[in-house]
């Protein structure tokens, strides 16, 4: 017979391995959903994972006795089931019966069922895994501190493991590869009794996993993704793929693929065909060889405006992408060009993998490549530039708000302030955006620029801005010194030659704004003038969309939805058309509603079967709901803060989740010193509240001061920043569970279910609060949430 201590050690190891698989799967699904659908579905994965944990707690509450009695057999079976579902989850979710398209959610009600079924499919592996973890907690509740430590330590390791796997394997293979871990965890716990049957179950799991690794399911992208549309072109094909935490990079070639954004109608030559790079299914940029013929086409776009205004010797290209803006600067005779591009895969692909096909602008002697995030470079560089260019904003035909939840730190007031300080006396910042209708992108970028100029002591921004408009794009140039009369003359000549119209000039005349490209609604020009005048606040408050400048605290540049404007917009465009104006943010709200309903159905309602004959139930609800809300609010904000710090959402999520879970695991290990009642717990919770408030005030400036450090140093610093509060936040849950076990062991899974329910809701709720109020307010709510356990400290009956 195996000694008891040996069994416990095997459980610790098994739970650690299973936990690593759960977190790794969570991170991988975040990227897969970003590929198949859009970025905002990453938050849905966090909620679904937590829903699985909450539902598992409720299931344990109802069936605790038979599960605990047969735990030796049930635990490995649950882990094998988790492995099977992990390996098959992507294939099942993409079956025609289940697959949905987020763009059609508000047009076709059947898509709603597809979304709900997708929730269910992704919920299943987390449910089985969480049920195994929860059962081990219930069975060995007297060792909850060590078990919780193994759980969180394994989860932290899973975040690091996921980042390593994402570098080396295509996303569609990763779930099956990760499913090997719960299989191993189950094998560790196979009991002597029924060993033959258990080995057969493990063998079945292994066969299914192996099949899915060898024959991984194909990722079916939304039909509205840029890559999907590109592959509809004649002879289009994906000729190269590279996985990475920066996204799945794919090279597409087609003789019909051509790139010339809002090309002037005066262009008389053939537009050359090109290859294009897509990142997670979204357009990233064209791959064009450096030659004067191909480069000349960019002179016939509005983005050429700064070169017609004046000579540009020193050019800084931010978020250089595939190098199109570099190509334009070279064609215009720039002497030195600094190109900043954070994605190393893009640079390597163009500079090395495609070197035999194109002579790229990246390897030109006048070009200096900086493989770093653009905001990081701006904070560390002290050079002055004649021109700073940014990538084009939006897309032809608009994006329907699909990127509303994507952080865009290069388009915040703080970013433009840093660019302004890097300009020479006659230097300009140039940014081009697609014209959308109703107008949002051009107005928001202009309001951001105007606000930055006012903060720099320039009460009349109009004298420092010039903008021209084509049939599809608007290019805005903001100059370090006032736009001169000579420059306005050159701009008018440029417009006349290219059939463009001046939109903003210090001496603009109203009729010349629509000489070549008339608008059906010329209110657009009135909005431009109002933003540059002293009445811009009035426009911000009455305009139907949010056009206030984005900030680092609220970096959602593409979030335009204003709830109070919905009735008016519905009257203008119709109820059915309304969702397509701001579908991205609406989907997050829809996710919150659906996930909240699912939480109540799967977690709360089944608890009624217990009869609510639980003493201290209000205190238990207050205690464990406060912990669930507070912990997740802090985690979501940390992920957001560190996106700017690391310049990558996957790195941020991996670093934050791993650090928080490891440190919380150590805290849980030490939680035996904290009781579920009395002064020590109140002191602990009070320290957590104070630390959260302190972090809200000091963490952003500290991160900004250290953002230029090497990646390894930043990762270490991130761990040190996150460690103290995470260590403390790891204590209340096991302390409360341990105390409940002494009072009434039946309450343990019930309390876990309450904690899970609030955690599920908090993931999406924190995102909405961040969009509406900013990250600082999410931290404020987190501190309030940790006050609830103080009010609801569990006491002995």
C-alpha positions in Angstrom: 0.0 0.0 0.0 1.3 3.5 -0.9 2.0 5.5 2.2 -0.3 8.6 2.8 2.5 11.1 2.5 3.4 9.6 -1.0 -0.2 10.1 -2.1 -0.2 13.7 -1.0 3.0 14.4 -2.8 1.6 12.9 -6.0 -1.5 15.1 -5.7 0.6 18.2 -5.3 2.6 17.3 -8.4 -0.5 16.3 -10.4 -2.5 19.5 -9.5 0.5 21.6 -10.4 0.8 20.0 -13.8 -2.9 20.2 -14.5 -3.0 23.9 -13.4 -0.1 24.7 -15.8 -2.2 23.1 -18.6 -5.3 25.2 -17.8 -3.4 28.6 -17.8 -1.5 27.6 -20.9 -4.7 26.7 -22.7 -6.2 30.0 -21.6 -3.4 32.1 -23.2 -3.4 30.0 -26.4 -7.2 30.4 -26.8 -6.8 34.1 -26.4 -4.5 34.1 -29.5 -6.7 31.7 -31.4 -9.8 33.7 -30.9 -7.9 36.8 -32.0 -7.1 35.0 -35.2 -10.5 33.5 -35.9 -12.5 36.5 -34.7 -11.1 39.7 -33.2 -9.0 41.0 -30.4 -11.8 41.7 -27.9 -12.7 38.0 -27.6 -9.5 37.5 -25.6 -11.4 38.8 -22.6 -14.1 36.2 -23.2 -11.6 33.4 -22.6 -10.7 34.7 -19.2 -14.4 34.8 -18.2 -15.0 31.3 -19.7 -12.1 29.8 -17.7 -13.4 31.3 -14.5 -16.9 30.1 -15.3 -15.6 26.6 -15.5 -14.0 27.0 -12.0 -17.2 28.5 -10.6 -19.5 25.8 -12.0 -17.1 23.1 -10.8 -17.5 24.5 -7.3 -21.2 24.4 -7.5 -21.1 20.8 -8.9 -19.0 19.8 -5.9 -21.4 21.4 -3.5 -24.2 19.2 -4.8 -22.3 15.9 -5.3 -19.6 16.3 -2.7 -20.2 13.0 -0.8 -20.0 10.6 -3.8 -17.2 12.5 -5.4 -15.1 12.6 -2.3 -15.8 9.0 -1.5 -14.6 7.8 -4.9 -12.0 10.5 -5.4 -9.1 8.1 -6.0 -10.9 7.0 -9.2 -12.6 10.2 -10.1 -9.6 12.4 -10.1 -7.6 10.7 -12.8 -10.7 10.2 -14.9 -11.5 14.0 -14.7 -7.9 14.7 -15.8 -8.2 12.3 -18.8 -11.5 14.0 -19.8 -9.9 17.4 -19.5 -7.0 16.2 -21.8 -9.5 14.8 -24.4 -11.6 18.0 -24.5 -8.5 20.2 -24.7 -7.2 18.3 -27.7 -10.5 18.5 -29.5 -11.9 21.9 -28.4 -10.9 23.9 -31.5 -12.1 21.3 -34.0 -15.5 21.1 -32.2 -15.9 24.8 -31.9 -15.3 25.2 -35.7 -17.9 22.6 -36.7 -20.5 24.2 -39.0 -23.2 23.6 -36.4 -21.4 25.7 -33.8 -19.2 28.1 -35.6 -20.3 31.8 -35.5 -19.1 35.1 -37.0 -19.0 38.0 -34.5 -19.7 40.5 -37.3 -23.1 38.8 -37.9 -24.2 38.5 -34.3 -26.6 41.4 -34.5 -27.9 40.6 -38.0 -28.5 36.8 -37.7 -30.0 35.5 -34.4 -28.7 32.0 -35.2 -25.2 33.4 -34.7 -26.1 34.1 -31.1 -26.7 30.4 -30.6 -23.3 29.7 -32.2 -21.7 32.1 -29.7 -23.5 30.4 -26.8 -22.4 27.0 -27.9 -18.9 28.3 -28.3 -19.0 29.4 -24.7 -20.1 25.8 -23.8 -17.3 24.2 -25.8 -14.6 26.3 -24.4 -16.1 26.0 -20.9 -15.8 22.2 -20.9 -12.0 21.7 -20.5 -11.8 24.3 -17.8 -14.8 22.7 -16.0 -13.2 19.2 -15.9 -9.8 20.6 -14.9 -11.4 22.8 -12.2 -13.5 20.0 -10.9 -10.4 17.9 -10.4 -8.7 20.7 -8.6 -11.7 21.5 -6.5 -12.2 17.8 -5.6 -8.6 17.6 -4.4 -9.2 20.8 -2.3 -12.3 19.3 -0.7 -10.7 15.9 -0.1 -7.6 17.3 1.4 -9.0 20.5 2.9 -6.6 20.4 5.8 -3.7 20.8 3.4 -5.5 23.6 1.5 -2.5 26.0 1.8 -0.1 23.6 0.2 -2.6 22.5 -2.4 -3.4 26.0 -3.3 0.3 26.7 -3.5 0.8 23.8 -6.0 -2.2 25.1 -8.0 -1.0 28.6 -8.3 2.7 27.7 -8.8 1.7 25.3 -11.6 -0.6 28.0 -13.1 2.3 30.5 -13.1 4.6 28.0 -14.8 1.8 27.4 -17.4 1.9 31.1 -18.4 5.6 30.8 -19.1 5.2 27.5 -20.9 2.5 29.0 -23.2 4.8 31.8 -24.3 7.5 29.2 -25.2 5.1 27.0 -27.1 3.6 30.0 -29.0 7.1 30.8 -30.5 7.5 27.3 -31.9 4.1 25.8 -32.9 1.3 27.0 -35.1 -1.8 28.0 -33.0 -4.0 25.2 -34.3 -1.6 22.6 -32.9 -1.2 24.1 -29.4 -4.3 22.9 -27.6 -3.5 19.3 -28.5 0.1 19.7 -27.4 -1.0 21.3 -24.1 -3.4 18.4 -23.5 -0.5 16.1 -22.9 -0.1 17.8 -19.5 -3.5 16.7 -17.9 -2.8 13.2 -19.4 0.4 13.1 -17.4 -1.3 14.5 -14.3 -3.9 11.7 -14.5 -1.3 9.0 -15.0 0.4 10.2 -11.8 -2.7 9.5 -9.8 -3.8 6.2 -11.2 -4.7 4.0 -8.2 -3.8 0.3 -7.9 -7.4 -0.7 -8.0 -9.0 -0.5 -11.5 -5.5 0.2 -12.9 -6.2 -1.7 -16.1 -9.4 0.3 -16.7 -7.5 3.5 -16.0 -4.7 2.6 -18.4 -7.2 2.0 -21.1 -8.8 5.4 -20.5 -5.3 7.0 -20.6 -4.5 5.1 -23.9 -7.7 6.4 -25.4 -6.8 9.9 -24.4 -3.3 9.5 -25.9 -4.7 8.3 -29.2 -7.1 11.3 -29.5 -4.3 13.7 -28.6 -1.8 12.2 -31.0 -4.4 12.3 -33.9 -5.1 16.0 -33.2 -1.4 16.8 -33.1 -0.7 15.1 -36.4 -4.0 16.3 -38.0 -4.7 19.7 -36.3 -8.0 21.4 -37.2 -7.8 24.2 -39.7 -8.6 27.6 -38.2 -11.6 29.1 -40.0 -11.5 32.8 -39.9 -14.4 35.2 -40.0 -15.4 36.0 -43.6 -14.9 39.7 -42.8 -11.3 39.3 -41.8 -8.8 41.0 -44.1 -7.0 37.7 -44.7 -10.2 36.0 -45.7 -11.0 38.7 -48.2 -7.5 38.6 -49.6 -7.6 34.9 -50.2 -10.7 35.4 -52.4 -8.5 37.2 -55.0 -7.4 35.2 -58.1 -4.6 32.7 -57.4 -4.2 34.0 -53.9 -2.3 31.7 -51.4 -0.6 31.8 -48.1 3.1 31.2 -49.0 4.7 31.6 -45.6 3.6 31.3 -41.9 5.4 32.2 -38.7 4.0 31.7 -35.2 5.0 34.0 -32.4 3.5 35.8 -29.3 3.2 38.9 -31.6 0.6 37.0 -33.6 0.4 34.5 -36.5 2.3 36.1 -39.3 1.2 35.0 -42.8 2.4 36.1 -46.2 -0.2 36.2 -49.0 0.6 36.5 -52.7 -1.8 37.1 -55.6 -1.3 38.8 -59.0 -4.4 40.9 -58.2 -3.2 42.2 -54.8 -2.2 45.8 -55.1 -1.7 48.6 -52.6 -2.2 52.3 -53.1 -4.3 53.9 -50.3 -6.7 56.5 -51.8 -4.5 57.0 -54.8 -4.8 60.3 -56.6 -7.0 60.3 -59.7 -4.1 61.9 -61.5 -2.1 58.7 -61.4 -2.0 57.3 -65.0 0.2 54.3 -64.7 -0.4 50.7 -63.7 -0.5 50.0 -60.0 2.1 47.2 -59.3 1.1 44.0 -57.7 2.5 43.1 -54.4 2.6 40.5 -51.6 1.1 41.4 -48.3 1.6 40.4 -44.7 -1.3 39.7 -42.3 -1.0 39.4 -38.5 -3.7 37.3 -36.8 -5.7 37.5 -40.0 -5.6 41.3 -40.1 -3.9 43.5 -42.7 -0.4 44.4 -41.6 1.2 45.9 -44.7 2.4 45.3 -48.3 5.8 43.9 -49.2 7.1 46.2 -51.9 10.6 46.1 -53.3 12.7 49.3 -53.1 12.8 50.8 -56.6 11.9 54.3 -57.8 9.0 53.1 -60.0 7.2 51.4 -57.1 8.1 54.2 -54.7 6.7 56.9 -57.0 3.1 55.8 -56.4 3.3 57.0 -52.8 3.9 60.5 -54.0 0.3 60.4 -55.3 -1.2 59.9 -51.9 -2.1 62.4 -49.2 0.7 60.9 -47.1 3.2 62.7 -49.3 2.1 66.1 -47.9 5.0 66.7 -45.5 7.5 66.3 -48.3 5.8 68.9 -50.4 5.8 71.3 -47.5 9.5 71.2 -46.9 12.7 69.2 -47.2 12.9 66.3 -44.7 16.4 65.1 -44.0 15.9 63.2 -40.7 12.8 61.0 -40.6 11.4 58.8 -37.8 9.0 56.1 -38.9 7.0 54.7 -35.9 5.4 51.3 -36.2 7.1 50.9 -39.5 5.3 47.7 -40.3 6.5 46.3 -43.7 8.4 49.5 -44.5 6.0 51.4 -46.8 6.6 54.8 -45.1 10.4 54.0 -45.1 10.1 53.6 -48.9 8.4 56.9 -49.3 11.0 58.7 -47.2 13.8 57.2 -49.3 12.1 58.2 -52.5 11.8 61.7 -51.2 15.6 62.0 -50.5 15.7 61.7 -46.7 19.3 61.4 -45.6 18.7 59.4 -42.5 15.7 57.3 -41.7 15.1 55.6 -38.3 12.4 52.9 -38.5 10.9 51.6 -35.3 9.1 48.2 -35.5 8.4 46.1 -32.4 7.6 42.8 -34.2 10.9 41.0 -34.8 9.2 38.4 -37.0 8.2 41.0 -39.5 11.7 42.4 -39.8 13.3 39.0 -40.0 10.7 37.8 -42.6 11.3 40.8 -44.9 15.0 41.2 -44.4 15.9 37.5 -44.6 13.2 35.1 -45.7 12.1 37.4 -48.5 15.5 38.8 -49.4 15.7 36.7 -52.6 12.4 38.2 -53.8 12.6 41.8 -52.8 15.3 44.3 -52.0 13.6 45.8 -48.9 13.8 49.2 -47.5 14.9 47.6 -44.2 18.4 46.7 -45.6 19.1 50.1 -47.2 22.2 51.8 -45.9 20.3 55.0 -45.1 17.8 53.1 -42.9 18.4 52.4 -39.2 16.1 49.7 -37.8 15.1 49.7 -34.1 13.4 46.5 -33.0 11.6 48.0 -30.1 8.1 49.3 -29.2 7.5 52.8 -30.5 6.5 54.4 -27.2 9.6 52.8 -25.6 11.7 54.4 -28.3 10.2 57.8 -27.8 10.9 57.7 -24.1 14.5 56.8 -24.6 15.5 58.7 -27.7 16.7 62.3 -27.5 17.2 62.9 -31.2 15.4 65.6 -33.2 13.6 64.8 -36.4 12.3 66.8 -39.4 9.4 64.4 -39.8 7.7 61.7 -37.6 5.2 59.5 -39.4 2.7 57.1 -38.0 0.8 54.2 -39.7 -2.5 54.9 -41.3 -5.5 54.8 -39.0 -8.6 52.8 -39.7 -9.5 50.9 -42.9 -11.1 51.6 -46.2 -14.9 51.4 -45.6 -14.4 51.6 -41.8 -13.9 48.9 -39.2 -17.3 48.8 -37.6 -15.7 49.3 -34.2 -14.1 45.9 -34.3 -10.9 47.3 -32.7 -12.7 49.3 -30.0 -11.1 47.3 -27.2 -7.6 47.3 -28.7 -5.1 49.4 -26.7 -3.5 51.9 -29.0 -0.8 53.6 -26.9 0.7 55.4 -29.9 -2.4 57.5 -30.4 -2.8 58.9 -26.9 -2.1 62.4 -25.7 1.0 61.3 -23.9 2.4 59.7 -27.1 1.9 62.9 -29.2 3.4 65.0 -26.5 6.6 62.8 -26.7 6.6 63.1 -30.5 6.2 66.9 -30.2 9.3 67.1 -28.1 11.3 65.2 -30.7 10.7 67.7 -33.6 13.1 70.2 -35.0 12.0 73.8 -35.4 10.3 73.1 -38.7 9.6 69.5 -38.0 6.2 67.9 -38.4 4.2 64.9 -37.2 2.3 63.4 -40.1 -0.6 61.0 -39.7 -3.1 59.7 -42.2 -6.5 58.2 -41.5 -9.2 56.7 -43.7 -12.4 58.8 -43.9 -15.2 56.9 -42.2 -18.9 57.7 -42.0 -20.2 58.8 -39.6 -16.9 60.6 -39.1 -15.0 59.4 -36.1 -11.3 58.7 -36.7 -10.3 62.1 -38.3 -12.1 64.0 -35.5 -10.6 62.1 -32.7 -7.1 62.3 -34.0 -7.5 66.0 -34.6 -8.9 66.6 -31.1 -5.9 64.7 -29.6 -3.4 66.9 -31.5 -5.3 70.1 -30.7 -5.4 69.2 -27.0 -1.7 68.4 -26.9 -0.9 71.8 -28.5 -3.0 73.7 -26.0 -1.2 71.9 -23.2 2.1 73.0 -24.8 1.0 76.6 -24.4 -0.4 77.1 -27.9 -3.9 78.7 -27.6 -4.5 78.7 -31.4 -3.7 75.3 -32.8 -4.9 76.3 -36.3 -1.7 78.1 -37.0 0.4 74.9 -36.5 -1.7 72.4 -38.4 -2.2 71.6 -42.1 -4.4 68.8 -43.5 -5.4 67.7 -47.0 -8.1 65.3 -48.1 -8.5 62.9 -51.0 -11.6 60.9 -51.9 -10.7 58.3 -49.2 -8.1 59.6 -46.8 -7.2 62.6 -44.6 -3.6 63.5 -43.8 -2.9 65.8 -40.9 0.5 67.5 -40.3 1.2 69.2 -37.0 4.2 71.5 -37.2 6.6 72.5 -34.4 6.4 76.1 -35.6 3.5 78.0 -37.3 2.8 76.9 -40.9 4.3 79.6 -43.1 2.8 81.4 -46.1 5.3 79.6 -48.4 4.2 76.3 -47.1 0.5 77.0 -47.6 1.3 77.9 -51.2 3.1 74.6 -51.7 0.2 72.7 -50.1 -2.3 74.3 -52.5 -0.1 73.5 -55.5 0.2 69.9 -54.2 -3.6 69.7 -54.0 -4.2 71.1 -57.4 -1.7 68.7 -59.0 -3.1 65.6 -57.2 -6.9 66.5 -57.2 -6.8 66.8 -53.4 -8.5 69.4 -51.3 -7.0 71.3 -48.4 -9.0 70.6 -45.2 -7.1 72.7 -42.7 -4.8 75.7 -43.4 -4.2 78.8 -41.3 -5.8 80.9 -44.1 -8.3 78.3 -45.4 -11.2 79.5 -47.6 -14.3 77.5 -47.3 -15.0 76.9 -51.0 -11.6 75.3 -51.6 -12.3 72.5 -49.1 -14.5 70.6 -51.6 -13.1 71.6 -55.0 -12.3 68.1 -56.2 -13.8 65.8 -53.6 -17.3 67.0 -52.5 -19.0 65.6 -49.5 -22.7 64.9 -49.2 -22.6 66.3 -45.6 -20.2 69.3 -45.3 -20.7 69.4 -41.5 -17.3 67.6 -41.4 -15.6 70.9 -42.0 -17.6 72.7 -39.3 -16.5 69.9 -36.9 -12.8 70.5 -37.8 -13.1 74.2 -37.2 -14.9 73.7 -33.9 -12.2 71.3 -32.6 -9.5 73.9 -33.4 -11.5 76.7 -31.8 -12.3 77.4 -28.1 -15.7 75.6 -28.3 -14.3 72.1 -28.7 -15.7 71.0 -25.3 -19.2 71.7 -26.5 -18.7 69.5 -29.6 -17.3 66.7 -27.4 -20.4 66.7 -25.3 -23.0 66.9 -28.1 -21.4 64.8 -30.8 -23.0 61.3 -31.1 -19.6 59.6 -30.8 -16.8 59.7 -28.3 -14.1 61.9 -30.0 -12.3 63.0 -26.8 -8.6 62.4 -26.9 -7.4 58.9 -25.8 -5.0 58.8 -22.8 -2.7 56.2 -21.4 -5.3 55.7 -18.7 -7.9 55.1 -21.4 -5.9 54.1 -24.5 -8.9 52.8 -26.5 -8.6 55.2 -29.5 -11.1 53.2 -31.6 -13.8 53.2 -28.9 -16.4 55.7 -30.1 -19.6 54.4 -28.6 -21.6 56.8 -26.3 -24.6 55.1 -24.7 -26.7 58.2 -24.5 -26.4 58.6 -28.3 -27.9 55.2 -29.1 -31.5 56.4 -29.4 -30.5 59.2 -31.7 -28.3 57.0 -33.9 -31.0 54.4 -34.1 -33.3 57.0 -35.4 -30.8 58.1 -38.0 -29.5 54.8 -39.3 -32.1 52.3 -38.1 -32.0 49.7 -35.3 -30.6 47.0 -37.5 -27.7 49.1 -38.8 -26.8 50.6 -35.4 -24.7 47.6 -34.1 -22.4 47.7 -37.2 -21.2 51.2 -36.2 -19.7 50.0 -32.9 -19.9 46.3 -32.9 -16.7 45.6 -31.1 -17.7 47.2 -27.8 -21.3 46.0 -28.0 -20.0 42.4 -28.2 -18.0 42.9 -25.0 -21.2 44.1 -23.3 -23.1 41.2 -24.8 -20.4 38.9 -23.4 -20.8 40.4 -20.0 -24.6 39.8 -20.1 -24.3 36.3 -21.4 -21.5 35.3 -19.1 -23.4 36.7 -16.1 -26.5 34.7 -17.0 -24.4 31.6 -17.5 -22.8 32.2 -14.1 -26.2 32.5 -12.4 -27.5 29.4 -14.1 -24.4 27.2 -13.7 -23.2 28.5 -10.3 -25.8 30.2 -8.2 -29.2 28.5 -9.1 -27.9 24.9 -8.4 -27.0 26.1 -4.9 -30.6 26.4 -4.1 -30.7 22.6 -4.0 -28.7 22.9 -0.8 -31.7 24.7 0.8 -29.6 27.7 1.8 -29.4 26.2 5.3 -26.0 27.7 5.7 -25.0 29.8 8.7 -23.3 33.1 8.1 -24.4 32.9 4.4 -24.4 36.7 4.0 -20.9 36.9 5.5 -19.7 34.1 3.3 -21.1 35.8 0.2 -19.6 39.1 1.1 -16.2 37.5 1.9 -15.7 35.3 -1.1 -17.4 37.7 -3.7 -15.1 40.5 -2.6 -12.0 38.4 -3.0 -13.2 37.2 -6.4 -14.0 40.8 -7.7 -10.9 42.4 -6.2 -8.4 39.8 -7.4 -9.6 39.8 -11.0 -9.9 43.6 -11.2 -6.3 43.9 -10.1 -5.2 41.2 -12.6 -7.0 42.9 -15.5 -5.5 46.3 -14.8 -2.0 44.8 -14.4 -2.3 43.2 -17.8 -3.3 46.6 -19.3 -0.5 48.5 -17.6 2.1 46.0 -18.8 0.9 45.9 -22.4 2.5 49.3 -22.8 5.5 48.2 -20.7 6.2 45.1 -22.8 4.6 46.3 -26.0 2.7 43.0 -26.5 -0.5 41.8 -25.0 0.5 38.1 -24.9 3.8 38.9 -23.1 1.8 41.2 -20.7 -0.8 38.5 -20.0 1.9 35.8 -19.6 4.1 37.9 -17.3 1.2 39.2 -15.1 -0.7 35.9 -14.8 2.4 33.9 -14.1 3.8 36.4 -11.5 0.5 36.9 -9.8 -0.2 33.2 -9.5 3.3 32.2 -8.3 3.3 34.9 -5.7 -0.3 34.3 -4.7 0.7 30.6 -4.4 3.5 31.4 -2.0 1.0 33.6 0.0 -1.4 30.7 0.2 1.3 28.5 1.5 1.8 30.9 4.3 -1.9 31.4 4.9 -2.0 28.9 7.7 -0.9 31.7 10.0 -4.0 33.7 9.1 -7.4 32.7 10.6 -10.7 33.3 9.0 -11.7 35.7 11.8 -10.2 38.3 14.0 -7.6 41.1 13.8 -4.9 39.4 11.7 -7.2 38.9 8.8 -8.4 42.5 9.1 -4.9 43.8 9.0 -4.1 41.6 6.0 -7.1 42.9 4.0 -6.3 46.5 5.1 -2.8 46.1 3.7 -4.2 44.8 0.4 -6.5 47.8 0.1 -3.7 50.3 0.9 -1.3 48.6 -1.6 -3.9 48.6 -4.4 -4.5 52.3 -3.9 -0.8 52.9 -3.8 -0.3 51.0 -7.0 -3.0 53.0 -8.8 -1.0 56.2 -8.0 2.7 55.2 -8.4 2.8 52.2 -10.7 2.2 54.0 -14.1 5.0 56.6 -13.6 7.4 54.0 -12.3 6.8 51.8 -15.4 7.3 54.8 -17.6 10.7 55.5 -16.0 11.9 51.9 -16.5 10.3 51.2 -19.8 13.6 51.5 -21.7 15.2 48.7 -19.7 16.2 45.5 -21.5 13.4 42.9 -21.8 14.9 40.5 -19.2 15.3 43.4 -16.7 11.7 44.5 -17.3 10.4 41.0 -16.7 12.3 40.9 -13.4 11.0 44.3 -12.4 7.5 43.3 -13.4 7.7 40.4 -11.1 9.0 42.6 -8.3 6.3 45.1 -8.8 3.5 42.5 -8.8 4.9 40.3 -6.0 4.0 42.2 -2.8 0.3 42.7 -3.5 -0.1 39.3 -5.1 1.6 37.6 -2.1 -1.0 39.2 0.2 -3.9 38.5 -2.1 -3.1 34.8 -2.1 -3.8 34.5 1.6 -7.5 35.4 2.1 -9.0 32.6 0.0 -7.3 29.6 1.6 -7.6 31.2 5.0 -11.3 31.5 4.5 -11.7 28.0 3.1 -9.7 26.5 6.0 -11.8 28.3 8.5 -15.0 27.2 6.8 -13.9 23.6 6.8 -13.7 23.8 10.6 -17.1 25.4 10.9 -19.0 23.3 8.3 -17.1 21.4 5.6 -20.2 21.4 3.4 -19.7 25.2 2.9 -16.3 24.8 1.2 -17.4 24.1 -2.4 -20.3 26.5 -2.0 -18.0 29.4 -1.1 -15.7 28.4 -4.0 -18.7 28.7 -6.3 -19.6 32.2 -5.1 -16.0 33.3 -5.5 -16.0 31.8 -9.0 -19.3 33.5 -10.0 -18.0 37.0 -9.1 -14.6 36.3 -10.7 -16.4 35.4 -14.0 -18.4 38.6 -14.1 -15.4 40.7 -13.0 -13.3 39.9 -16.0 -15.7 41.5 -18.5 -16.9 44.1 -16.0 -13.4 45.4 -15.4 -12.9 45.9 -19.2 -16.1 48.0 -19.4 -15.1 50.1 -16.4 -11.7 50.7 -17.9 -13.2 51.8 -21.2 -15.7 54.1 -19.6 -13.7 55.5 -16.6 -10.1 54.4 -17.0 -7.7 51.9 -15.3 -7.4 54.1 -12.2 -11.1 53.6 -11.4 -10.8 49.9 -11.9 -8.2 49.9 -9.1 -10.5 52.0 -7.0 -13.2 49.5 -7.3 -10.7 46.7 -6.6 -9.8 48.3 -3.3 -13.5 48.7 -2.4 -14.0 45.0 -3.3 -11.3 44.0 -0.7 -13.2 46.0 1.9 -16.1 43.6 1.6 -14.2 40.7 3.2 -13.5 43.0 6.1 -17.2 43.6 6.6 -18.0 40.0 6.0 -15.3 38.3 8.0 -16.5 34.8 8.7 -17.3 34.0 12.3 -18.0 30.9 14.3 -21.6 30.4 15.0 
